[in-house]
Amino acid sequence: MFQAIHETVQYIKQKIADFDPEIGIVLGTGLGGLVTEMTIEHSLMYANIPNFPISTLEFHSGKLLFGTLNGKKVVAMQGRLHYYEGYSMQQITFPIRVLKALGIKHLFVSNAAGSLNPEFKKGDLMVICDHINLLPESPLRGRNDEDMGPRFPDMSQPYHHQLIESALAIAAKEDIRCHKGVYVAVTGPNLETKAEYKYLRIIGGDAVGMSTVPEVIVAKHMSIPVFAISVLTDEGFPEVLLPVSLEEIIETARIAEPKMTQILSQLIATL
Ligand code: HPA
């Protein structure tokens, strides 16, 4: 993997000249709007980057964008990879290894998720303070490269405490409904049954989604501080569960996205 990372970084560096990103951002489903706030200096299609997995979802445009956001140099992944698309965990998290090699000091992650907590409504935001990983394997499975990180990385505080508090303070100031909660990662691509939503709530989840946790584990492996936020796009409340379509999920994400962008962009300015 070291060789692949090196090759990819060489390619990217030659395209972006001396641009040194400080912050990496992974944008979730329907949440690409943050890039309109960026002053973009370089845009690379995933398809043209050596060793980069290509998103199989048409609604993910698959670009790596370099630019400034609120005065900070950032690199944003517009379009992420999911386990349900058929990639290995190593493929999904390869871009995070590349971002680290490009020099990022913080990672920001967004996603669309279903609410499990009856107090958290569709369209609200949730800052992730902890997670439960129900994905079938860890991205760290296999031989460990000690130069990248430890064999058994600590997970006692995967999400940066100060960034969580700052995000909640920004949300309160801006009058944005934003909670703090536990994200459960599942494989998908099917959504959950009533019994599954009930189970996920019982085991301690506030929201459920199909991403984020692999990237967070790999970032923690490399000691990168992480902030993650969910847009709650549907309500997985078993007693009153309604059918939900991808179109509705994307539409809710689109409507709630400016609130998330506001929080992320103000939060990034505090670094
Ligand atoms: N379940 C799993 N993933 C999701 C959901 C959900 O209800 N909503 C958005 N992503």
Residues whose N, C-alpha, C, O or C-beta is under 5 A from the ligand:
A	BS01	HPA	A112 A113 G114 L191 E192 V208 G209 M210 T233 D234 G236
